[in-house]
Amino acid sequence: MSDIRTYDVIVVGAGVIGCSIAYHLTRAGLKTALLDQEQVGAGASGANFGMVQSNDAELVHSIPMVLASYRRYETLEEELGMPFGFRRIGALRLLSTEAQWKTSEERAGILSAAGIPYEFVPPERIREIEPMVDTSTLFGGTYASYQGQLNPFLLMWAYLRRAIPLGLALHTFTKVTGFDIESGRIRGVHTNRGHFSAGAVVLATAAWTRPLGKMIGQDWNIHTFRASAMVSEPVYGLKLNTIIATADHIEMEVTGKGDAELTVLALSQTADGHFLIAQADRPGEETNPAISHAAPKTMAMMAGRFFPALRGARLLRTWTAATTYTDDGCPLLGPVRAIEGLILAASYRSAIVHSPLAGEVVMRMLTTGCDDLLDISAFSPDREMGKSAETIYTVKSSHSGAMEENS
Ligand SMILES: Cc1cc2nc3c(=O)[nH]c(=O)nc-3n(C[C@H](O)[C@H](O)[C@H](O)COP(=O)(O)OP(=O)(O)OC[C@H]3O[C@@H](n4cnc5c(N)ncnc54)[C@H](O)[C@@H]3O)c2cc1C
């Protein structure tokens, strides 16, 4: 039994990040196991819109990773031998105030300097790009023509379908319950299905990373919030040309003051006509996937306000998933100093765009002993974190239905 369960590397968490890491490690010739407490895509990766964008990503340190990942997407379907629905599609961000415009300028500077097209557009131009947007209350917007969209389920399975024939062992419904550490070095993990041995363990466990760390005396600075979304029936007469997001958000009370949904509109359309509508965020350090009664209402209000033609659309389904952020906006990527052989690849924002590079970076770390691809020192799990991220995951007020500026 111990022979069967002895690996070079164990990757915990079969989301877009863990699947990519498992693929890259297996392709590099390492005997790799991928474990998930449930099934592939059971976390936020099975709940997201598949937008290949950098809207939520920290850019000061992350831009080289974002750029390299965009490049990998050019050929990734071919490399994996399976289409996952990748298409370039522009993204519009709707700005209601001049203040929102000003806060976008820093990001615009970084993206443009890196060669990623990003332009400020007046309301008339927004109507040219997306004729059905109500621009009457808009100050303007930003337009990023370089964004993309894909099917996240197909992306995860494309990695796995390539890796499994190369030797990857996928263990679903296998929950890590403890770590096997000897003299400061990781030896494996304990699970509900017994012990797994390995010389290295990678945690790609996003919202579950902090509780796992607490089992071994680590308190990694990862916060959790629940993000909700919904999907409409196909609406054949309506065509969305881009992905739309707003800088405005609504706060709506769920159980009382201080407990609100913070809803930022994210709107996209699948190739077969369904509208994906998000995102109601509920602050709170929880992984409970229950949706609140307020979430569908706030998302519908936001969609109807900026895209009135959707007001009559019928909804098919809503869902919620635990999502993460850190105080400085950067992921935790790299070795854990106190435990030799333990690596973190957790709490990515805009995880889809980062997925190919996360795998490549961890593979290089474990095969060459260092990461010679990118400077990832700013992402060290052991770093001191100042509060520098632009996050909105605190409830500013609790007046129902009020439009707030997200700046
Ligand atoms: C509604 C919504 C829309 C979004 N849209 C986008 C988007 O368009 N583009 C984008 O880039 N991002 C988007 N995101 C964010 C994105 O989904 C996440 O950042 C991303 O999925 C995180 O991937 P991950 O692989 O790090 O973690 P996850 O997908 O959360 O995977 C972690 C995995 O670890 C497993 N696990 C946890 N604990 C254990 C344990 N003890 N033992 C074994 N397994 C364990 C879990 O079961 C889970 O499968 C969206 C999120 C939501 C909720």
The ligand as a Tripos MOL2 file, in Angstrom:
@<TRIPOS>MOLECULE
LIG
   53    58     1     0     0
SMALL
NO_CHARGES

@<TRIPOS>ATOM
      1 C1        -18.9840   33.7260   -9.0890 C.3       1 LIG1
      2 C2        -17.5040   33.8060   -9.3220 C.ar      1 LIG1
      3 C3        -17.0300   34.2900  -10.5240 C.ar      1 LIG1
      4 C4        -15.6490   34.3530  -10.7630 C.ar      1 LIG1
      5 N1        -15.2130   34.7140  -11.9720 N.ar      1 LIG1
      6 C5        -13.8840   34.6640  -12.2560 C.ar      1 LIG1
      7 C6        -13.4330   34.9130  -13.5650 C.ar      1 LIG1
      8 O1        -14.2180   35.1220  -14.4810 O.2       1 LIG1
      9 N2        -12.0800   34.8810  -13.7850 N.ar      1 LIG1
     10 C7        -11.1810   34.6000  -12.7920 C.ar      1 LIG1
     11 O2         -9.9700   34.5970  -13.0350 O.2       1 LIG1
     12 N3        -11.5950   34.3250  -11.5250 N.ar      1 LIG1
     13 C8        -12.9210   34.3410  -11.2420 C.ar      1 LIG1
     14 N4        -13.3540   34.0280   -9.9880 N.ar      1 LIG1
     15 C9        -12.3600   33.6720   -8.9730 C.3       1 LIG1
     16 C10       -11.8380   32.2580   -9.2500 C.3       1 LIG1
     17 O3        -12.9100   31.3680   -9.3830 O.3       1 LIG1
     18 C11       -10.9150   31.7500   -8.1380 C.3       1 LIG1
     19 O4         -9.9070   32.7170   -7.8950 O.3       1 LIG1
     20 C12       -10.2490   30.4420   -8.5630 C.3       1 LIG1
     21 O5        -11.2150   29.4860   -8.9190 O.3       1 LIG1
     22 C13        -9.3690   29.8890   -7.4660 C.3       1 LIG1
     23 O6         -8.8330   28.6880   -7.9610 O.3       1 LIG1
     24 P1         -8.0050   27.7410   -7.0400 P.3       1 LIG1
     25 O7         -7.6270   26.5660   -7.8660 O.co2     1 LIG1
     26 O8         -6.9160   28.5060   -6.3800 O.co2     1 LIG1
     27 O9         -9.0030   27.3390   -5.8430 O.3       1 LIG1
     28 P2        -10.3550   26.4880   -5.7990 P.3       1 LIG1
     29 O10       -10.9740   26.3280   -7.1150 O.co2     1 LIG1
     30 O11       -11.1990   27.0720   -4.7140 O.co2     1 LIG1
     31 O12        -9.8280   25.0480   -5.3920 O.3       1 LIG1
     32 C14        -9.4180   24.6970   -4.0880 C.3       1 LIG1
     33 C15        -9.6980   23.2080   -3.9640 C.3       1 LIG1
     34 O13        -9.0850   22.7190   -2.7650 O.3       1 LIG1
     35 C16        -9.8840   21.6640   -2.2870 C.3       1 LIG1
     36 N5         -9.5630   21.4430   -0.8710 N.ar      1 LIG1
     37 C17        -9.6820   22.3400    0.1160 C.ar      1 LIG1
     38 N6         -9.3160   21.7880    1.2920 N.ar      1 LIG1
     39 C18        -8.9370   20.5180    1.0330 C.ar      1 LIG1
     40 C19        -8.4770   19.4410    1.8340 C.ar      1 LIG1
     41 N7         -8.3500   19.5710    3.1690 N.pl3     1 LIG1
     42 N8         -8.1770   18.2570    1.2370 N.ar      1 LIG1
     43 C20        -8.3200   18.1110   -0.1070 C.ar      1 LIG1
     44 N9         -8.7890   19.1070   -0.9160 N.ar      1 LIG1
     45 C21        -9.0840   20.2910   -0.3580 C.ar      1 LIG1
     46 C22       -11.3040   22.1790   -2.5130 C.3       1 LIG1
     47 O14       -12.2700   21.1350   -2.5060 O.3       1 LIG1
     48 C23       -11.1860   22.8700   -3.8590 C.3       1 LIG1
     49 O15       -11.5580   22.0310   -4.9340 O.3       1 LIG1
     50 C24       -14.7310   33.9570   -9.7300 C.ar      1 LIG1
     51 C25       -15.2220   33.4750   -8.5190 C.ar      1 LIG1
     52 C26       -16.5860   33.3510   -8.3310 C.ar      1 LIG1
     53 C27       -17.0840   32.7270   -7.0510 C.3       1 LIG1
@<TRIPOS>BOND
     1     1     2 1
     2     2     3 ar
     3     2    52 ar
     4     3     4 ar
     5     4     5 ar
     6     4    50 ar
     7     5     6 ar
     8     6     7 ar
     9     6    13 1
    10     7     8 2
    11     7     9 ar
    12     9    10 ar
    13    10    11 2
    14    10    12 ar
    15    12    13 ar
    16    13    14 ar
    17    14    15 1
    18    14    50 ar
    19    15    16 1
    20    16    17 1
    21    16    18 1
    22    18    19 1
    23    18    20 1
    24    20    21 1
    25    20    22 1
    26    22    23 1
    27    23    24 1
    28    24    25 2
    29    24    26 1
    30    24    27 1
    31    27    28 1
    32    28    29 2
    33    28    30 1
    34    28    31 1
    35    31    32 1
    36    32    33 1
    37    33    34 1
    38    33    48 1
    39    34    35 1
    40    35    36 1
    41    35    46 1
    42    36    37 ar
    43    36    45 ar
    44    37    38 ar
    45    38    39 ar
    46    39    40 ar
    47    39    45 ar
    48    40    41 1
    49    40    42 ar
    50    42    43 ar
    51    43    44 ar
    52    44    45 ar
    53    46    47 1
    54    46    48 1
    55    48    49 1
    56    50    51 ar
    57    51    52 ar
    58    52    53 1
@<TRIPOS>SUBSTRUCTURE
     1 LIG1         1 GROUP 0 **** ****
